[in-house]
Amino acid sequence: MDTQRIIDLFLFAIPSLITGIIAYYFFKEHTKNEDGRRRFLLKKDMQVNAMPLRLQAYERMALFLERLSPSKLLIRIQPISSNKEDYVNLLTQSIEQEFEHNLSQQIYVSERCWNIITTAKNATIQLIRKASLSDKTDTANKLREVVLTEMMERHSPSDAALSFIKDEVSEMW
């Protein structure tokens, strides 16, 4: 008689256990889906808010690269004396100041983009320093002439970086 009661009790408990297990997995999946949905909505809201900041950062870096272009840089910054070393230092200082002014923008652009921008800045400084070492350059005005002539024959380092920025921004759409 006791065995029959245990069997009956067990037969009544099996449907309850099965229902409990099914309910557990259902609620677990439901909670997981709701959590995923909330994360998606939060990420979507963050992207909507961050998009203008990212675009503004790309705009500022594009402006920096335009101003970094040797042809525009040499026209914008006039030599204060005929000494070429002073002019090289003035140009380098101007480039570095403008770069430091835009340092915070690296948060909003990709790491690869930031590296390309930094490389363009360094390559422009190298280009100016290399031109100053030439035998043809003995004055600041001659340095300007040599750099501008060299820029007519090839693209500036900032052109490649600017092209990369344009590609990266176009991928955002």
C-alpha positions as CSV (number, residue, x, y, z in Angstrom):
1,M,0.0,0.0,0.0
2,D,2.8,2.4,0.8
3,T,4.5,1.6,-2.5
4,Q,1.2,2.4,-4.4
5,R,0.9,5.7,-2.6
6,I,4.5,6.6,-3.5
7,I,3.9,5.7,-7.1
8,D,0.7,7.8,-7.2
9,L,2.5,10.7,-5.5
10,F,5.3,10.4,-8.1
11,L,2.9,10.3,-11.0
12,F,1.2,13.4,-9.7
13,A,4.6,15.2,-9.2
14,I,5.9,14.5,-12.7
15,P,3.6,16.9,-14.5
16,S,4.3,19.5,-11.9
17,L,8.0,19.1,-12.3
18,I,7.8,19.2,-16.1
19,T,5.6,22.3,-16.0
20,G,8.1,24.0,-13.5
21,I,11.1,23.2,-15.7
22,I,9.3,24.5,-18.8
23,A,8.3,27.7,-17.0
24,Y,11.9,28.2,-15.7
25,Y,13.4,28.0,-19.2
26,F,10.6,30.1,-20.7
27,F,11.2,32.9,-18.1
28,K,15.0,32.6,-18.4
29,E,14.8,33.0,-22.2
30,H,12.3,35.8,-21.8
31,T,14.5,37.7,-19.4
32,K,17.5,37.2,-21.6
33,N,15.6,38.5,-24.6
34,E,14.4,41.6,-22.7
35,D,17.9,42.3,-21.4
36,G,19.2,42.1,-25.0
37,R,16.4,44.4,-26.2
38,R,17.2,46.9,-23.5
39,R,20.9,46.8,-24.4
40,F,20.1,47.3,-28.1
41,L,17.8,50.3,-27.4
42,L,20.4,51.8,-25.1
43,K,23.2,51.3,-27.7
44,K,20.9,52.8,-30.4
45,D,20.2,55.9,-28.2
46,M,23.9,56.3,-27.5
47,Q,24.7,56.1,-31.2
48,V,22.1,58.7,-32.0
49,N,23.6,61.0,-29.4
50,A,27.3,60.2,-30.4
51,M,26.8,60.6,-34.1
52,P,26.9,64.4,-34.2
53,L,30.0,64.4,-31.9
54,R,31.8,61.9,-34.2
55,L,30.9,63.9,-37.3
56,Q,32.1,67.1,-35.6
57,A,35.4,65.3,-34.8
58,Y,35.9,64.2,-38.4
59,E,35.1,67.8,-39.5
60,R,37.7,69.2,-37.2
61,M,40.3,66.7,-38.3
62,A,39.5,67.4,-41.9
63,L,40.0,71.1,-41.2
64,F,43.3,70.3,-39.4
65,L,44.5,68.3,-42.4
66,E,43.5,71.1,-44.8
67,R,45.4,73.6,-42.8
68,L,48.3,71.1,-42.5
69,S,48.7,71.0,-46.3
70,P,52.1,72.6,-47.1
71,S,50.7,74.8,-49.8
72,K,48.1,76.3,-47.4
73,L,50.4,76.3,-44.4
74,L,53.2,78.2,-46.1
75,I,50.8,80.8,-47.4
76,R,49.1,81.2,-44.0
77,I,52.3,81.4,-42.0
78,Q,54.6,84.1,-43.3
79,P,58.3,84.1,-42.3
80,I,59.2,86.7,-39.7
81,S,62.8,86.8,-40.7
82,S,65.0,85.5,-43.5
83,N,66.5,82.8,-41.3
84,K,65.3,79.4,-42.5
85,E,65.8,77.7,-39.2
86,D,63.5,80.2,-37.5
87,Y,60.9,79.6,-40.2
88,V,61.1,75.8,-39.8
89,N,60.7,76.2,-36.1
90,L,57.7,78.5,-36.6
91,L,56.0,76.1,-39.0
92,T,56.7,73.1,-36.7
93,Q,55.4,75.0,-33.7
94,S,52.3,76.0,-35.5
95,I,51.6,72.4,-36.7
96,E,52.2,71.0,-33.2
97,Q,49.9,73.7,-31.5
98,E,47.1,73.0,-33.9
99,F,47.5,69.2,-33.4
100,E,47.5,69.6,-29.6
101,H,44.3,71.7,-29.9
102,N,42.6,68.7,-31.6
103,L,44.0,66.0,-29.4
104,S,40.6,65.3,-27.8
105,Q,39.2,64.3,-31.2
106,Q,41.0,61.0,-31.1
107,I,38.2,59.8,-28.8
108,Y,35.6,60.0,-31.6
109,V,37.6,58.7,-34.6
110,S,38.9,55.2,-35.2
111,E,42.4,54.3,-34.0
112,R,43.5,53.7,-37.5
113,C,42.2,57.1,-38.6
114,W,44.0,58.8,-35.7
115,N,47.3,57.0,-36.6
116,I,47.0,58.1,-40.2
117,I,46.4,61.7,-39.1
118,T,49.4,61.6,-36.8
119,T,51.5,60.1,-39.6
120,A,50.4,62.9,-42.0
121,K,51.4,65.5,-39.4
122,N,54.8,63.9,-38.8
123,A,55.4,63.5,-42.6
124,T,54.6,67.2,-43.2
125,I,57.1,68.2,-40.5
126,Q,59.7,65.9,-42.0
127,L,59.1,67.3,-45.5
128,I,59.7,70.8,-44.2
129,R,62.8,69.8,-42.3
130,K,64.2,67.8,-45.2
131,A,63.6,70.8,-47.5
132,S,65.5,73.1,-45.1
133,L,68.5,70.7,-45.3
134,S,68.8,71.2,-49.1
135,D,71.7,73.2,-50.4
136,K,69.3,75.3,-52.5
137,T,67.6,76.7,-49.4
138,D,69.5,79.4,-47.7
139,T,66.6,81.7,-46.7
140,A,63.1,81.3,-45.4
141,N,61.6,82.5,-48.7
142,K,63.8,80.0,-50.6
143,L,62.5,77.3,-48.2
144,R,58.9,78.2,-49.1
145,E,59.7,78.1,-52.8
146,V,61.4,74.6,-52.5
147,V,58.5,73.1,-50.5
148,L,55.9,74.6,-52.8
149,T,57.7,73.3,-55.9
150,E,58.0,69.8,-54.4
151,M,54.2,69.9,-53.6
152,M,53.5,70.6,-57.3
153,E,55.2,67.3,-58.2
154,R,53.5,65.1,-55.6
155,H,50.5,64.9,-53.2
156,S,50.9,66.2,-49.7
157,P,50.8,63.7,-46.8
158,S,47.5,65.4,-45.6
159,D,45.8,64.5,-48.9
160,A,46.0,60.8,-48.2
161,A,44.8,61.3,-44.6
162,L,41.9,63.5,-45.8
163,S,40.9,60.8,-48.3
164,F,40.9,58.2,-45.5
165,I,38.6,60.4,-43.4
166,K,36.2,60.8,-46.3
167,D,36.0,57.1,-46.7
168,E,35.5,56.4,-43.1
169,V,32.7,59.0,-42.8
170,S,31.0,57.5,-45.9
171,E,31.0,54.1,-44.2
172,M,29.0,55.6,-41.3
173,W,25.9,56.0,-43.5
